[in-house]
Amino acid sequence: MFLPRAILATLLACAYPAHADSISDQPYPGTIVLKVDATNTAQQIFRVRESIPAQPGKLTLLYPQWVVGNHGPSGTLSQFAGLKVFANGQQIDWVRDTVNVYAFHINVPQGASSVDVEFQYLSPTEPAQGRTTMTNDILGVQWQSVTLYPAGYDSRKITMQANLTVPKDWQYGTALETAQRSGDEIAFKPLDLEAMMDSPLFAGRYFRRIDLDPGARIPVHLNVVADSADQLEATPEQIAPHRALIQQAYKLFNSQHYKHYDFLFAISDEFGGIGREHHQSSENGVKLGYFTDWSKHEARRELLPHEFAHSWNGKFRRPADQNVPNFNTPLQNSLLWVYEGQTQYWGAVLAARSGLIKTEHTRDLIAATAARYDNIKGREWRAVQDTTNDPIVNGRRAQGWNNWQRAEDYYSEGQLIWLDADTLIRELSGDKRSLNDFARRFFGVDDGVNVAKHYTFEDVVRELNAVQPYDWATFLRSRLDGHGPRAPLDGLARAGWKLVYTEKPTDFLKALEEQSKSANFQYSLGFSVGAEGKLEAFQWEGLGFKAGLSGGSTLVAVNGRAYKPEVLRAAITAAKTGKDPINLLIKKGNLYQNYAFDYHDGLKYPRLERISGTPDRLEAILQPLK
């Protein structure tokens, strides 16, 4: 009997628990076959079919909610559409769980040995809809967006066999191992669901694969896709530091935890930018010009070192509270200051050691980070440990008062904490040991094993003590749970440098401002000015805040002259030797209003300055390992 949908929904809702079932320790019976058609680049639609072995009775299918490497419940359910389910050649009804909306309940009919599902993943067509994953020239397959899987089983015990159809003659890069390619249809070797989810794919009309470790037993490739063929043109001099990155990482971590590694690298103004880690690969997306405007985009070159370091930190060594059975079980982020914070540190260090970023420019980036966190007013109420919850609390939504609210500060403040730890080990050991030794002990174990090895806070403390005896638990907790008032800059001083402010930015930071089309007045007037005069990045209780300024405002004029960054800089400089205030005309909505700033201390830009008579440990940290 075919029940009306309303009655069926009521019956199924009562028959299935609202929350996740207990997880079986048995393998899921059979292999799920996944087929993704990614050829409709004009409309940016992925069409999906799955054949899922199933027994008659209740079956719950889950759409992934907790995305690999994203630290929060950011599954793209809003782009999931068109779900239809079939069994025995007939369409059958499904019902979405009213509590867990990522769960779909099905009653598998008698005589059926499998169910077939079809649906579409609708890649965003505009930035307001989310990150673009398909363009006319590039596509990215994140398997969590195109997969339903059965509830009640460990994702490491569900076998998947993925298939993909790409546009004619497109090439691709992925950590997945190809079983067969016939024309534009690609069949991948079966593997478990967790490993598949952790192995995305980039494909493109314009594609180049660069061998970053020629002749090695374990290959590493840079798989480049781009908006046009010219963006693929990398010179030997540009490839060299990428190859040096691989060798410097091996010298640092003294191990490899993958069978092969694939950087997926998109150079595009249309395909969505990204930096996301995976165990045997990483997703990386930058704007045009990475190779063709090499000298202008040096700061972008910290992305690949960061994501590569994650193969060891975050993927091989994983926090114990992230050891969850599937992609719909909430994970915890309490150790992201290791997972991301130490990776942020190693990313900067490896970028310098490999030559991807010049040593002096790395110092400039550290200065900018130190200044930012030394002026975080939100430290008064929110410790950096609590910011590890931000991927769940905020999910990278825009903030009106970031300086007060705080965001994912465990990244860059975590970097400062690990610089502090590195220099302390060096000082206490007479510069005989360093955080390099911790990296080898902590990440260098079980060489060749690519199964996650989980850790706790106590494990981190124990390995630090094995390198250099000290009260590391107190050291870490005081910095993670404390409220300042200033940033943890002891590591800078111990490294032989101090944060200072000067009237002119360093050439490197000035170039970054120009590229971003913004102007930084945060340490003078208490805000920055973005493109077209938009006020942003306010310092909580800074001059702009105290004057009553807020977001959604535009700077129109300075002392009666139309705003340009150089006009405001000149006005701030002139006010140093005068008594008149700086007058700003601000537009908010339909209201124009004048604001007078009685400020006479000049422009202030961060940089690092050597502390005379001290060892330059920062220089030692950034030097290539032999």
C-alpha positions as CSV (number, residue, x, y, z in Angstrom):
1,M,0.0,0.0,0.0
2,F,1.3,3.5,-0.9
3,L,0.8,5.7,2.1
4,P,0.2,9.5,1.7
5,R,3.4,11.3,2.4
6,A,2.1,13.1,5.5
7,I,1.2,9.8,7.1
8,L,4.5,8.2,6.1
9,A,6.4,11.1,7.5
10,T,4.7,10.7,10.9
11,L,5.3,7.0,11.0
12,L,9.0,7.2,10.0
13,A,9.7,10.1,12.4
14,C,8.4,7.9,15.3
15,A,10.3,4.8,14.0
16,Y,13.7,6.4,13.8
17,P,15.6,8.1,16.7
18,A,16.2,11.8,16.2
19,H,19.9,11.5,17.1
20,A,22.7,9.3,15.8
21,D,22.4,5.6,16.5
22,S,25.1,3.7,18.3
23,I,28.0,2.9,16.0
24,S,28.6,-0.7,15.1
25,D,32.1,-2.1,15.2
26,Q,31.4,-4.3,12.2
27,P,32.2,-3.4,8.6
28,Y,29.3,-2.1,6.6
29,P,28.2,-5.0,4.3
30,G,29.1,-4.5,0.7
31,T,30.6,-1.6,-1.3
32,I,28.9,1.7,-1.9
33,V,29.4,2.8,-5.5
34,L,29.4,6.5,-6.1
35,K,29.1,8.1,-9.5
36,V,29.6,11.9,-9.9
37,D,29.0,13.7,-13.2
38,A,30.9,17.0,-13.2
39,T,30.5,17.9,-16.8
40,N,27.9,20.6,-16.5
41,T,30.3,23.4,-15.9
42,A,28.1,26.0,-17.6
43,Q,25.5,25.7,-14.8
44,Q,27.9,24.5,-12.1
45,I,25.9,21.4,-11.2
46,F,27.3,18.1,-10.0
47,R,24.9,15.2,-10.6
48,V,25.3,12.3,-8.2
49,R,24.2,8.6,-8.2
50,E,24.9,6.1,-5.5
51,S,24.2,2.4,-5.2
52,I,24.1,1.5,-1.5
53,P,23.8,-2.2,-0.3
54,A,20.9,-2.4,2.1
55,Q,18.7,-5.0,3.8
56,P,14.9,-4.7,4.0
57,G,13.8,-2.5,6.9
58,K,14.9,0.8,8.3
59,L,17.9,2.7,6.8
60,T,19.1,6.2,7.6
61,L,21.4,8.0,5.2
62,L,23.5,10.9,6.4
63,Y,24.8,13.9,4.5
64,P,28.1,15.0,6.1
65,Q,27.8,17.9,8.5
66,W,31.3,18.1,10.1
67,V,33.6,18.7,7.1
68,V,37.2,17.3,7.0
69,G,39.7,19.9,8.1
70,N,37.1,22.6,8.6
71,H,36.7,22.2,12.4
72,G,33.0,23.0,12.4
73,P,29.5,21.8,11.2
74,S,29.9,23.4,7.8
75,G,28.4,20.7,5.6
76,T,26.9,22.3,2.4
77,L,23.4,21.0,3.0
78,S,21.9,24.2,1.5
79,Q,23.5,23.2,-1.9
80,F,22.1,19.7,-1.7
81,A,19.0,19.2,-3.9
82,G,16.9,16.8,-5.9
83,L,17.1,13.7,-3.7
84,K,15.3,10.6,-5.1
85,V,15.6,7.1,-3.7
86,F,14.9,3.8,-5.7
87,A,14.6,0.2,-4.7
88,N,13.6,-2.8,-6.9
89,G,13.4,-0.4,-9.8
90,Q,10.7,1.7,-8.0
91,Q,10.9,5.1,-6.4
92,I,10.4,5.0,-2.7
93,D,9.8,7.8,-0.2
94,W,12.3,9.3,2.2
95,V,11.7,11.6,5.2
96,R,14.1,14.1,6.7
97,D,14.7,13.9,10.4
98,T,13.1,16.9,12.0
99,V,15.9,17.2,14.6
100,N,18.9,16.1,12.7
101,V,18.2,17.6,9.3
102,Y,21.3,16.0,7.8
103,A,19.6,12.6,8.3
104,F,17.2,11.0,5.7
105,H,15.1,8.0,6.8
106,I,14.1,5.3,4.3
107,N,12.1,2.1,4.7
108,V,13.8,-0.4,2.4
109,P,11.1,-2.7,0.9
110,Q,11.1,-6.5,1.0
111,G,13.1,-8.2,-1.7
112,A,15.6,-5.3,-2.1
113,S,19.3,-5.8,-1.6
114,S,20.3,-2.2,-2.3
115,V,18.9,1.3,-2.7
116,D,19.9,3.7,-5.4
117,V,19.9,7.4,-4.7
118,E,20.4,10.4,-7.0
119,F,20.7,14.1,-6.2
120,Q,22.6,17.2,-7.2
121,Y,25.2,19.3,-5.6
122,L,24.7,22.9,-6.8
123,S,28.0,24.7,-6.7
124,P,27.5,28.4,-5.7
125,T,27.2,30.6,-8.8
126,E,27.8,33.9,-6.8
127,P,30.0,34.6,-3.8
128,A,27.0,35.3,-1.5
129,Q,26.0,31.7,-1.9
130,G,29.3,30.2,-0.7
131,R,32.6,29.1,-2.2
132,T,32.6,28.4,-5.9
133,T,33.7,24.9,-6.7
134,M,33.1,24.8,-10.4
135,T,33.8,27.2,-13.2
136,N,34.1,26.9,-17.0
137,D,37.8,25.9,-16.6
138,I,38.2,24.4,-13.1
139,L,36.3,22.1,-10.8
140,G,36.9,20.8,-7.3
141,V,35.3,17.7,-6.0
142,Q,35.0,17.7,-2.2
143,W,33.5,14.2,-1.6
144,Q,31.5,15.3,1.5
145,S,29.4,17.5,-0.8
146,V,28.4,14.6,-3.1
147,T,28.0,11.7,-0.7
148,L,25.3,10.1,1.4
149,Y,26.3,7.3,3.7
150,P,24.6,4.9,6.1
151,A,24.2,5.8,9.7
152,G,25.3,3.5,12.5
153,Y,28.7,2.5,11.1
154,D,32.3,3.8,11.6
155,S,33.3,5.7,8.5
156,R,36.6,3.8,8.5
157,K,34.6,0.6,8.0
158,I,32.4,1.7,5.1
159,T,33.9,0.8,1.7
160,M,33.4,3.2,-1.1
161,Q,34.2,3.0,-4.8
162,A,34.1,6.4,-6.4
163,N,33.7,7.3,-10.1
164,L,33.9,10.7,-11.7
165,T,33.1,12.0,-15.2
166,V,35.0,15.2,-16.1
167,P,34.6,17.5,-19.1
168,K,36.3,16.3,-22.3
169,D,40.1,16.1,-22.2
170,W,40.4,17.7,-18.7
171,Q,43.2,16.5,-16.5
172,Y,43.0,16.1,-12.7
173,G,45.0,15.7,-9.5
174,T,44.0,13.8,-6.4
175,A,45.4,11.5,-3.7
176,L,42.9,8.9,-4.8
177,E,44.4,6.0,-6.7
178,T,43.0,5.6,-10.2
179,A,41.8,2.1,-11.2
180,Q,40.9,3.0,-14.8
181,R,40.3,5.9,-17.0
182,S,38.2,5.5,-20.1
183,G,37.9,8.7,-22.0
184,D,36.5,11.2,-19.5
185,E,35.2,8.6,-17.1
186,I,37.5,7.8,-14.2
187,A,37.1,4.9,-11.8
188,F,39.1,5.0,-8.5
189,K,40.2,2.1,-6.4
190,P,37.9,1.2,-3.5
191,L,38.8,2.6,-0.1
192,D,37.1,3.5,3.2
193,L,34.8,6.4,3.5
194,E,37.1,8.5,5.8
195,A,40.0,8.1,3.4
196,M,37.8,9.1,0.4
197,M,36.4,12.2,2.2
198,D,40.0,13.1,2.9
199,S,41.1,12.9,-0.7
200,P,39.5,15.7,-2.8
201,L,40.2,16.3,-6.5
202,F,40.9,19.3,-8.6
203,A,40.4,19.1,-12.4
204,G,40.9,21.6,-15.1
205,R,41.0,22.5,-18.8
206,Y,44.5,24.0,-18.1
207,F,46.5,21.6,-16.0
208,R,50.2,21.0,-15.2
209,R,51.8,18.5,-12.9
210,I,55.1,19.4,-11.4
211,D,57.3,16.8,-9.7
212,L,58.5,18.3,-6.4
213,D,60.8,15.4,-5.5
214,P,62.2,13.9,-8.7
215,G,63.3,10.3,-8.4
216,A,62.0,9.8,-4.9
217,R,60.4,6.5,-3.7
218,I,57.4,8.5,-2.3
219,P,56.3,11.0,-5.0
220,V,55.1,14.5,-4.2
221,H,53.4,16.5,-7.0
222,L,52.1,20.0,-7.4
223,N,49.0,19.7,-9.5
224,V,48.2,23.1,-10.9
225,V,44.9,24.2,-12.5
226,A,44.3,27.7,-13.7
227,D,42.0,30.1,-15.6
228,S,44.3,30.2,-18.5
229,A,47.4,28.3,-19.8
230,D,49.8,31.2,-19.2
231,Q,49.2,31.0,-15.4
232,L,50.8,27.5,-15.4
233,E,54.1,28.8,-16.6
234,A,56.5,28.3,-13.7
235,T,60.3,28.9,-14.2
236,P,62.9,26.6,-12.8
237,E,63.8,29.3,-10.3
238,Q,60.2,29.4,-9.1
239,I,59.9,25.6,-8.8
240,A,63.2,25.3,-6.9
241,P,61.9,26.7,-3.5
242,H,58.9,24.4,-3.7
243,R,61.2,21.5,-4.0
244,A,63.3,22.9,-1.2
245,L,60.1,23.0,0.9
246,I,59.7,19.2,0.6
247,Q,63.3,18.6,1.7
248,Q,63.1,21.0,4.6
249,A,59.9,19.4,5.8
250,Y,61.5,16.0,5.7
251,K,64.5,17.3,7.7
252,L,62.2,18.9,10.3
253,F,59.8,16.0,10.8
254,N,62.1,13.1,9.9
255,S,59.3,11.0,8.6
256,Q,56.7,10.6,5.9
257,H,53.1,9.5,6.6
258,Y,51.7,9.2,3.1
259,K,52.1,6.8,0.2
260,H,52.3,9.9,-2.1
261,Y,51.4,13.5,-1.6
262,D,49.5,15.8,-4.0
263,F,49.2,19.5,-3.7
264,L,46.0,20.6,-5.4
265,F,46.7,24.1,-6.5
266,A,44.2,26.4,-8.3
267,I,45.3,29.8,-9.7
268,S,42.1,31.6,-10.4
269,D,40.0,34.7,-9.9
270,E,36.8,32.6,-10.4
271,F,37.3,29.4,-8.5
272,G,37.0,29.8,-4.8
273,G,40.1,30.5,-2.8
274,I,40.9,27.8,-0.2
275,G,43.5,26.4,2.1
276,R,42.5,23.0,3.5
277,E,44.6,20.2,4.8
278,H,44.3,16.5,4.0
279,H,46.5,13.6,5.0
280,Q,47.9,12.8,1.5
281,S,47.0,16.1,-0.2
282,S,45.8,19.6,0.3
283,E,43.4,22.0,-1.4
284,N,45.0,25.4,-2.2
285,G,43.5,28.3,-4.1
286,V,45.1,31.7,-4.8
287,K,44.3,34.6,-7.2
288,L,45.9,35.0,-10.6
289,G,49.6,35.8,-10.8
290,Y,51.2,33.3,-8.4
291,F,53.9,32.5,-11.0
292,T,53.4,35.2,-13.6
293,D,53.7,38.1,-11.0
294,W,56.0,36.2,-8.8
295,S,57.6,39.1,-7.0
296,K,54.3,40.8,-6.2
297,H,52.7,37.9,-4.3
298,E,55.4,36.7,-2.0
299,A,53.1,36.5,1.1
300,R,50.8,34.0,-0.7
301,R,53.7,31.6,-0.6
302,E,53.1,30.7,3.0
303,L,50.0,28.7,2.1
304,L,51.6,25.6,0.7
305,P,54.1,25.2,3.6
306,H,51.2,25.5,6.1
307,E,49.1,22.9,4.4
308,F,52.0,20.5,3.8
309,A,52.9,20.7,7.5
310,H,49.4,19.6,8.3
311,S,50.1,16.1,6.9
312,W,52.1,15.6,10.1
313,N,50.3,18.0,12.4
314,G,46.6,17.6,12.3
315,K,46.3,14.6,10.0
316,F,48.9,12.0,11.2
317,R,49.0,13.4,14.8
318,R,45.4,14.3,15.6
319,P,43.8,15.6,18.8
320,A,42.2,12.8,20.7
321,D,38.9,14.8,21.0
322,Q,38.6,14.8,17.2
323,N,38.6,11.0,17.0
324,V,35.0,10.7,16.0
325,P,33.4,7.7,14.2
326,N,31.7,9.6,11.4
327,F,31.1,12.9,9.8
328,N,27.9,13.7,11.7
329,T,29.3,13.2,15.2
330,P,30.4,16.5,16.7
331,L,34.1,16.9,17.3
332,Q,35.9,19.0,19.8
333,N,38.6,21.6,19.1
334,S,40.4,22.1,22.4
335,L,43.8,21.4,20.9
336,L,43.6,23.5,17.8
337,W,46.4,25.7,19.3
338,V,48.6,22.7,18.5
339,Y,46.8,21.5,15.4
340,E,46.6,25.0,13.8
341,G,48.8,27.2,16.0
342,Q,51.9,25.1,15.7
343,T,51.2,24.5,12.0
344,Q,51.0,28.3,11.6
345,Y,54.5,28.5,13.2
346,W,56.0,25.8,11.1
347,G,54.3,27.2,7.9
348,A,56.2,30.5,8.5
349,V,59.4,28.8,9.4
350,L,59.3,26.4,6.4
351,A,58.4,29.2,4.0
352,A,61.6,31.0,5.1
353,R,63.8,27.9,5.2
354,S,62.8,26.9,1.7
355,G,63.3,30.3,0.3
356,L,59.6,30.7,-0.7
357,I,59.6,33.9,1.5
358,K,62.6,35.9,2.3
359,T,63.8,35.9,5.9
360,E,63.5,39.7,6.3
361,H,59.9,39.5,4.9
362,T,59.1,36.7,7.4
363,R,60.2,39.1,10.1
364,D,57.8,41.7,8.7
365,L,54.9,39.2,8.8
366,I,55.8,38.3,12.4
367,A,55.8,42.0,13.3
368,A,52.3,42.4,11.8
369,T,51.1,39.4,13.8
370,A,52.7,40.6,17.0
371,A,51.2,44.1,16.6
372,R,47.7,42.7,15.9
373,Y,47.6,40.5,19.0
374,D,49.3,43.0,21.2
375,N,46.3,45.2,20.5
376,I,43.5,42.7,20.8
377,K,41.2,44.3,23.4
378,G,39.0,41.2,23.4
379,R,41.7,39.5,25.5
380,E,40.0,41.1,28.5
381,W,37.1,38.8,28.4
382,R,38.0,35.9,26.0
383,A,41.2,33.8,26.4
384,V,42.8,32.4,23.3
385,Q,41.8,28.9,24.4
386,D,38.1,29.8,24.0
387,T,38.7,30.9,20.4
388,T,39.2,27.2,19.5
389,N,35.4,27.1,19.7
390,D,35.1,29.7,17.0
391,P,34.7,27.4,14.0
392,I,31.5,26.1,15.7
393,V,30.4,29.4,17.3
394,N,30.9,31.7,14.3
395,G,31.9,29.6,11.3
396,R,33.9,32.4,9.8
397,R,31.0,34.8,9.4
398,A,31.9,38.5,9.1
399,Q,32.2,40.3,12.5
400,G,31.5,43.9,13.2
401,W,34.0,44.2,16.1
402,N,36.6,41.5,15.6
403,N,39.1,43.3,17.9
404,W,36.6,42.8,20.7
405,Q,34.8,39.6,19.7
406,R,37.9,37.7,18.7
407,A,37.8,34.9,16.1
408,E,40.1,32.0,15.3
409,D,43.0,33.5,17.1
410,Y,44.5,30.1,18.0
411,Y,46.2,30.3,14.6
412,S,48.4,33.3,14.8
413,E,48.5,33.8,18.6
414,G,49.3,30.1,18.7
415,Q,52.2,30.9,16.4
416,L,53.5,33.4,19.0
417,I,53.1,30.9,21.8
418,W,55.1,28.3,19.9
419,L,57.8,30.9,19.1
420,D,57.9,31.5,22.8
421,A,58.3,27.8,23.4
422,D,61.0,27.4,20.8
423,T,63.1,30.2,22.1
424,L,62.7,29.1,25.7
425,I,64.0,25.6,24.8
426,R,66.9,27.2,23.0
427,E,67.7,29.5,25.9
428,L,67.4,26.7,28.6
429,S,69.5,24.3,26.6
430,G,72.2,26.7,25.7
431,D,71.0,26.6,22.2
432,K,71.7,22.9,21.9
433,R,68.0,22.0,21.5
434,S,64.9,23.5,20.0
435,L,61.3,23.0,18.9
436,N,62.9,21.1,15.9
437,D,63.6,18.3,18.4
438,F,60.0,18.3,19.6
439,A,58.8,18.0,15.9
440,R,61.0,15.0,15.3
441,R,59.9,13.3,18.5
442,F,56.2,14.1,18.2
443,F,55.6,13.9,14.5
444,G,58.5,11.7,13.4
445,V,57.3,8.5,15.1
446,D,56.0,5.5,13.1
447,D,57.6,6.6,9.8
448,G,55.7,5.3,6.8
449,V,52.4,4.8,8.8
450,N,49.5,6.8,7.4
451,V,46.9,6.0,10.0
452,A,46.1,8.7,12.5
453,K,47.9,8.7,15.8
454,H,45.9,10.7,18.4
455,Y,47.2,12.8,21.3
456,T,46.2,14.7,24.4
457,F,47.4,17.8,26.2
458,E,49.4,15.5,28.5
459,D,51.1,13.9,25.5
460,V,52.3,17.4,24.3
461,V,53.6,18.3,27.7
462,R,55.4,15.0,28.1
463,E,57.2,15.3,24.8
464,L,58.2,18.9,25.5
465,N,59.7,17.8,28.8
466,A,61.6,15.0,27.0
467,V,63.2,17.7,24.9
468,Q,63.8,20.2,27.7
469,P,62.7,19.7,31.3
470,Y,60.4,22.6,32.4
471,D,57.0,23.2,33.8
472,W,55.4,23.1,30.3
473,A,51.9,22.5,31.6
474,T,51.9,25.9,33.4
475,F,53.7,27.6,30.6
476,L,51.0,26.5,28.1
477,R,48.0,27.0,30.3
478,S,49.0,30.4,31.5
479,R,49.3,31.6,27.8
480,L,46.1,29.8,26.7
481,D,43.9,30.7,29.6
482,G,45.3,34.1,30.6
483,H,44.0,37.5,29.7
484,G,47.2,39.4,29.0
485,P,46.8,42.3,28.9
486,R,49.3,42.1,26.1
487,A,50.2,39.4,23.6
488,P,52.7,36.6,24.4
489,L,55.8,38.4,23.1
490,D,58.4,36.9,25.4
491,G,59.5,34.6,22.5
492,L,60.3,37.6,20.4
493,A,62.5,39.2,23.1
494,R,64.2,35.8,23.7
495,A,64.8,35.6,19.9
496,G,66.6,38.9,20.1
497,W,63.9,41.2,18.6
498,K,61.3,43.6,19.9
499,L,58.1,45.1,18.4
500,V,58.3,48.8,17.6
501,Y,56.2,51.3,15.7
502,T,57.6,53.7,13.1
503,E,56.1,56.3,10.9
504,K,56.8,54.4,7.7
505,P,55.8,50.8,7.0
506,T,58.4,48.3,5.8
507,D,58.5,48.0,2.0
508,F,57.1,44.5,2.2
509,L,54.1,45.5,4.4
510,K,53.5,48.5,2.3
511,A,53.3,46.3,-0.8
512,L,50.8,44.1,1.0
513,E,48.6,47.1,1.8
514,E,48.7,48.2,-1.8
515,Q,47.7,44.7,-3.1
516,S,44.8,44.5,-0.7
517,K,43.7,48.0,-1.7
518,S,43.5,48.9,2.0
519,A,45.3,51.4,4.3
520,N,46.2,50.6,7.8
521,F,45.6,53.3,10.4
522,Q,44.8,50.9,13.2
523,Y,47.7,51.9,15.5
524,S,47.1,55.6,15.1
525,L,43.4,56.4,14.4
526,G,42.2,53.0,15.4
527,F,40.9,51.6,12.1
528,S,41.8,50.6,8.6
529,V,40.3,52.0,5.4
530,G,39.5,49.5,2.7
531,A,38.7,49.8,-1.0
532,E,36.5,52.8,-1.9
533,G,37.0,54.3,1.5
534,K,35.2,51.6,3.6
535,L,36.0,51.8,7.3
536,E,37.0,48.4,8.8
537,A,39.1,46.6,11.3
538,F,38.3,48.9,14.2
539,Q,40.3,48.8,17.4
540,W,37.8,48.4,20.3
541,E,38.1,51.6,22.4
542,G,40.5,53.1,19.9
543,L,40.2,56.6,18.7
544,G,37.7,55.8,15.9
545,F,35.6,53.7,18.3
546,K,35.6,56.5,20.9
547,A,34.5,59.0,18.3
548,G,31.5,56.9,17.5
549,L,32.5,55.3,14.2
550,S,31.4,51.9,13.2
551,G,31.3,49.5,10.2
552,G,29.1,50.3,7.2
553,S,30.7,53.7,7.0
554,T,32.7,55.3,4.2
555,L,35.4,57.9,4.5
556,V,34.6,60.6,2.0
557,A,37.0,63.5,2.8
558,V,40.0,64.5,4.9
559,N,40.3,68.1,5.9
560,G,38.0,69.0,3.1
561,R,39.9,67.0,0.4
562,A,38.5,63.8,-1.2
563,Y,39.9,60.8,0.6
564,K,42.9,58.9,-0.8
565,P,45.2,56.9,1.5
566,E,48.0,59.4,0.8
567,V,45.8,62.3,1.8
568,L,45.0,60.8,5.2
569,R,48.6,59.9,5.7
570,A,49.7,63.4,5.0
571,A,47.1,64.8,7.3
572,I,48.2,62.6,10.2
573,T,51.8,63.5,9.6
574,A,51.0,67.3,9.5
575,A,49.1,67.1,12.7
576,K,52.3,66.1,14.6
577,T,53.6,69.6,14.4
578,G,50.2,71.4,14.5
579,K,47.4,71.9,16.9
580,D,44.4,71.6,14.6
581,P,42.4,68.3,14.7
582,I,42.2,66.0,11.7
583,N,38.7,66.4,10.2
584,L,37.1,63.4,8.6
585,L,33.8,63.5,6.6
586,I,32.1,60.1,7.1
587,K,29.0,58.8,5.2
588,K,26.9,56.1,6.9
589,G,23.7,55.3,5.1
590,N,22.2,58.6,4.0
591,L,23.9,60.6,6.7
592,Y,27.1,62.7,6.3
593,Q,28.9,63.7,9.4
594,N,32.1,65.4,10.4
595,Y,34.4,63.9,13.0
596,A,37.3,65.8,14.5
597,F,40.3,63.7,15.7
598,D,42.6,65.6,18.2
599,Y,45.5,63.2,17.4
600,H,49.1,64.4,17.1
601,D,51.3,61.3,17.5
602,G,51.8,60.6,13.8
603,L,51.6,57.4,11.8
604,K,52.4,54.1,13.4
605,Y,53.4,50.9,11.6
606,P,54.8,47.8,13.2
607,R,58.2,46.3,12.5
608,L,60.8,44.3,14.4
609,E,64.0,45.9,15.8
610,R,67.0,44.0,17.1
611,I,67.7,44.1,20.8
612,S,71.4,44.9,21.0
613,G,73.7,42.5,22.8
614,T,71.4,39.5,22.5
615,P,71.7,36.4,20.3
616,D,69.6,36.5,17.1
617,R,67.7,33.3,17.7
618,L,65.1,34.3,15.1
619,E,67.7,34.2,12.4
620,A,68.8,30.8,13.6
621,I,65.2,29.5,13.6
622,L,64.6,30.6,10.0
623,Q,67.8,29.2,8.5
624,P,67.5,26.1,6.4
625,L,68.3,22.8,8.2
626,K,71.4,21.0,7.0
